[in-house]
């Protein structure tokens, strides 16, 4: 479902892809491939998730248009030690909408990882 936020971000992604990609005329194919990936991948089992043994931050935006809250919760519950970080007031495009908020959340998480 297209919303004004999705349309603005998609417009920016289209321009960025054209400017930065080695295949600037293949954006539609890229979008199709990403759509297929979102519908089918990854398909990890709970046992697969339980095997993850690195620090993991599950970052969920309050108004995420693509990732359901129950999916983020599922990951956080089944990845040992995973931290669920909720970002209020932003959509799936939090790094573009409020980069300072997004970056601060990730830096806080990274600061908890022993070196």
N, C-alpha and C positions, 0 to 999 in steps of 0.2 A: 504494500500500500504506500503510495507516494505521499509524503507530507512536505510542507515547505522546507523543513530541515533537511530531509533526504534530497529533495530537488536541489537545494543550495550546495550541499556537500557533493552530490553526484556531478553537478556542473563543475565544481572545483576539481574533482578527481579526473574528469574528462580532460580538462585543460592541463593538469599536472601530468597525466599519462602522455598526452601529445607532446609535451615539452621534454619529458624525462625518459621515455621508453625508447628502447632500441627498435621497437616495432610500433611506432606511433599510430599507424593505420589499423592496428589490430585490437583496438579498445573493445569493440563489440564481442570479439572472440574471448577476450580476457573476462569480460563481465559474464558471459555465458559459462565459462569454466569456473569462475568463483561461485556462481549460482548453483551449479552442479555440486561443487564441493560443500557448500552450505547445506544442501539437502541430503547429502549422503556421507559426509566425513566430519570429523573422525567418528568411528563407531567403536569406541573403547568400552569394554565391559567393566564392571565394578572391580573384578580381579585385576584387570589391566591398570586401572587407576590406583589400586592399592599398592602396585609395584613402584610407583613414582617415589623417588627418594631424594629429591632436590627441593629447595624452597620454592613454593608456588604461591603467587598472588592471583586470585580470581577477582578481576576488576569488573564490577557490574554497575552500569549507569541506571539512574532512577527511571529514565524514560527511554531505555534502549528499544529500538525498533526491530532488532534482529535476534538478540539473545534473550530468551525468556528467563525470568528470575528463578524459576524452578530448575532450569538447567545450570545456572551458576551455583545455586544451592547444592545441587546434586554433586557437582565437581568438588565443591568445598567440603562436603560431607565425606567423600570417598577418596580424596587424595590426602594421604597422611600429612598432618601439619599444615595443610593449605590455609591461607588466610583469605577470607572474603572481604573485599574492600568495596563499599557502596559509595558511589559518587552522586550526591544529590543535585537535582536541577539540570542535569545534562542528558544527552542522548548517546547513542552508539558512537557518535563522533566527538566524544569528550576531549580527546587530544587536540582537536581543531577548535572546539567551542570555548573551552576553558583550559588552555595548556598549563597554566600555573597550578590550577587545582589538580589536574591529572598528574603532572610531574611531581608535585608535593606528595601525593599519595604513594607514588612509586618510590620516591626517594625515602620516605618514611619506612616503607616495606624493606627496601634494600639495606637500610641502616640496621635492621634487626638480624641480618644474616652475618654470622661470624666469619671473619676473614681467615 
